[in-house]
Every structure is written in structure tokens, then in C-alpha cells.
Amino acid sequence: MASVADQSREAGHVNVRRRGDALRKAIFDAVFAQLMEVGYTKLTMEGVAAAARTGKAALYRRWDSKDELVLDALQDVLPAPGEVPVHDDLRSDLVALLRFVQTAFNRTHGTVFLVVAAEAGGDSGIVRSVINDRIVNPSRKLLAEALERGVRRGEVAREADIGLIAGIGPAMLITQCLTDAALISDDYVTSIVEKVLLPLTRLD
């Protein structure tokens, strides 16, 4: 009679012995893979464990629920707003800040924004809350501050609608995330800055 281990191998569910950072990375990678495949509502600890090729107990030793697991995975990969450098010219500031949003998308393979869209109107909103707090709201605030510096340097017309301009860049990137599964390229980021945002600051 085949052992449980033999049966597991035959079913293709072999657990891999990993510890520490290697196991943590495998679990977080599995979280984002599952988010893309089944969405947040249908994501389960069992599904993540299977995708990470580890035991469910390994997850519950670290996280009490899928909410804690997803939040920890997001905190691990999302960039920090404070890491965005400040430059002496408007174009460099705008590019750096949109790349901050680009990084959030690319590091999670776009899953976070897909989940945010799926959560719209729902009761949970846990991922939406994290993305708003860590990415969307900070990016708009930092973009507005960069535009204000541009006004003081004479790069931005005083009549320019700073709030509107600050919201356009992140909105375009998020829309791109929701309509195209490919990673956001640096060229797309610079095209938004050069063809959309900078012209709006000049009011020519």
C-alpha cells in the first residue's frame, strides 16, 4: 500500500522543505499568484499553501488568517513613499513618482489593482485600504508637492490645476494595470509625463 508521502508525490503535491526567507518568499509569491488566479474573495490559506508547495501548518504558524497573510505580503513588496528621491527639476520628480506607482504594480504582477477593482462596492476592501494608504494617496500628495515646487521654480503655471494634474498620472497607470496584463514599461511612464502631465502644467 502506498504511503501518504507516495500518494502526495503521485498527485503532484510534493512539499518542499524550505525555511526562513526562502519559505517566506515562496509563500508571498504564492499569495500573488493566487490573487491573480482566484481573486481575494476566493483566496484561501489552503490554496496558498498548495501553490507554495508547503503545508498549511507552516502558514498558520505565522499568520492567523488570510487577511494577515495578504497584508504582510503587500507590506513586504510595496515600495515606501519615503524612498522616492526629490529632484531639482519637475520632469525628474514626475518620472520618479510615477515609477513609484509602476513599481507597486510590477512587484505584485498587477494583482493588487485587479483585486482593488474587484472589491469595489464590497464589504471587505482590505487590499483597497492598503493600496490607498501606501500607494494612491501618497503618490498624489507627493505629486502635488512636486508641482508646487515647480510653481516656485517657474516650471509650472500658477493657474495650473495642481490637484487635477496630480491625480491624472496615477489614474492612467492604474487604468493601464486593469486593461493590460503586461508589466508597465519605463517608456509608458515617461510618455505620460512628457505627453500628458508636462503640457498640462504650462497652459500654453
C-alpha positions in Angstrom: 0.0 0.0 0.0 1.4 3.4 -1.0 2.3 5.8 1.9 0.8 9.2 2.3 4.0 10.7 1.0 4.0 8.5 -2.1 0.3 9.4 -2.8 1.2 13.1 -2.4 4.0 12.8 -4.9 1.9 10.9 -7.4 -0.7 13.7 -7.1 2.0 16.3 -7.8 1.7 18.0 -4.4 5.2 17.4 -3.0 6.0 19.7 -0.2 9.4 21.3 -0.4 11.5 21.7 2.7 12.4 25.4 3.0 12.8 27.6 6.0 13.3 31.3 6.8 13.4 33.8 4.0 13.2 31.1 1.3 9.9 29.8 2.6 8.6 33.3 3.3 9.3 34.3 -0.3 7.7 31.2 -1.7 4.6 31.9 0.3 4.4 35.5 -0.7 4.9 34.6 -4.4 2.0 32.1 -4.0 -0.2 34.8 -2.5 0.1 37.0 -5.6 -0.3 34.0 -7.9 -3.5 33.1 -6.1 -4.8 36.6 -6.1 -4.4 36.7 -9.9 -5.9 33.3 -10.4 -8.9 33.3 -8.0 -9.1 36.9 -6.5 -9.1 38.0 -2.9 -12.6 36.6 -2.0 -11.8 33.1 -3.1 -8.2 33.0 -1.8 -7.7 30.5 1.0 -4.8 29.5 3.2 -5.1 26.0 1.8 -4.8 27.3 -1.8 -1.7 29.4 -0.9 -0.1 26.5 0.9 -0.6 24.3 -2.2 0.7 26.9 -4.6 3.7 27.4 -2.3 4.2 23.6 -2.1 4.2 23.7 1.7 2.0 22.6 4.5 -1.0 24.6 5.7 0.5 24.5 9.2 3.5 26.5 8.0 1.2 29.3 7.2 -0.8 29.2 10.4 2.4 29.3 12.5 3.0 32.7 11.1 -0.4 34.2 10.2 -3.8 33.7 11.9 -5.9 34.5 8.8 -5.6 35.2 5.1 -6.1 38.9 5.9 -2.9 38.9 7.9 -1.1 36.9 5.3 -2.1 39.2 2.4 -1.3 42.4 4.4 2.1 41.0 5.3 2.8 40.1 1.6 1.8 43.5 0.5 3.9 45.2 3.1 6.9 43.1 2.1 6.8 44.1 -1.6 5.2 47.5 -1.9 7.6 50.4 -2.2 7.8 53.0 0.6 6.7 56.6 -0.4 9.7 58.0 1.6 12.1 56.2 -0.7 11.2 58.4 -3.7 14.0 60.8 -4.4 13.4 64.6 -4.7 15.0 66.3 -7.7 15.7 69.9 -8.8 13.5 69.7 -11.9 9.9 68.9 -12.4 10.3 66.2 -15.1 12.6 64.1 -13.0 10.2 64.4 -10.0 7.2 63.4 -12.0 9.0 60.4 -13.6 10.3 59.2 -10.2 6.8 59.4 -8.6 5.0 57.6 -11.4 7.7 54.9 -11.3 6.8 54.5 -7.6 3.3 53.5 -8.7 4.7 51.4 -11.6 6.9 49.5 -9.0 3.8 48.7 -6.9 2.2 47.2 -10.0 5.1 45.3 -11.3 6.2 43.8 -8.0 2.8 42.3 -7.5 2.3 41.3 -11.1 -0.7 43.7 -11.2 -2.7 41.7 -8.8 -3.2 44.4 -6.2 -5.1 46.8 -8.6 -7.1 43.9 -10.1 -8.2 43.0 -6.6 -9.0 46.6 -5.7 -11.3 46.8 -8.7 -13.0 43.5 -7.8 -13.5 44.8 -4.2 -15.3 47.9 -5.4 -18.7 48.1 -3.6 -17.9 45.1 -1.4 -17.7 44.9 2.3 -14.0 43.9 2.7 -11.8 46.4 1.0 -8.7 45.3 2.9 -6.5 45.4 -0.2 -8.0 48.7 -1.4 -7.3 50.2 2.0 -3.6 49.2 1.9 -3.2 50.4 -1.7 -4.8 53.7 -0.9 -2.7 54.2 2.2 0.6 53.0 0.8 0.4 54.0 -2.9 -2.5 56.1 -4.3 -2.9 58.8 -1.6 0.9 59.2 -1.0 1.6 59.4 -4.8 -1.0 62.1 -5.3 0.3 64.1 -2.3 3.9 63.8 -3.4 3.0 64.7 -7.0 1.1 67.8 -5.7 4.2 68.8 -3.7 6.5 68.3 -6.7 4.1 70.5 -8.8 4.1 73.2 -6.1 7.9 73.2 -6.2 7.6 73.5 -9.9 5.5 76.6 -9.5 8.1 78.2 -7.2 10.8 77.4 -9.8 8.7 78.9 -12.6 8.3 75.5 -14.3 4.5 75.3 -13.6 2.0 78.0 -14.5 0.4 79.4 -11.4 -3.0 78.9 -12.9 -2.4 75.2 -13.4 -4.8 72.8 -11.6 -2.3 71.0 -9.4 -4.9 68.7 -7.8 -6.2 67.5 -11.1 -2.7 67.0 -12.6 -1.5 65.1 -9.5 -4.4 62.7 -9.9 -4.1 62.0 -13.6 -0.7 60.2 -13.6 -1.6 57.5 -11.0 -5.1 57.1 -12.6 -3.6 56.4 -16.0 -1.2 53.8 -14.6 -4.0 52.1 -12.7 -6.2 52.0 -15.7 -3.3 50.5 -17.7 -3.0 47.9 -15.0 -6.6 47.0 -15.2 -6.8 46.8 -19.0 -3.4 45.2 -19.9 -1.8 42.2 -18.1 1.7 43.2 -19.3 4.1 44.9 -16.9 4.2 48.7 -17.1 7.2 49.8 -19.0 9.5 52.8 -18.3 8.6 54.1 -21.7 5.0 54.3 -20.8 5.8 56.2 -17.6 7.9 58.8 -19.4 5.2 59.1 -22.2 2.6 60.0 -19.5 5.0 62.6 -18.1 6.0 64.2 -21.4 2.8 63.9 -23.4 0.2 64.5 -20.7 1.4 66.0 -17.4 4.1 68.5 -18.5 1.8 70.0 -21.2 -0.9 70.5 -18.6 1.5 72.4 -16.3 2.3 75.0 -19.0 -1.2 76.0 -20.1 0.2 77.2 -23.4 
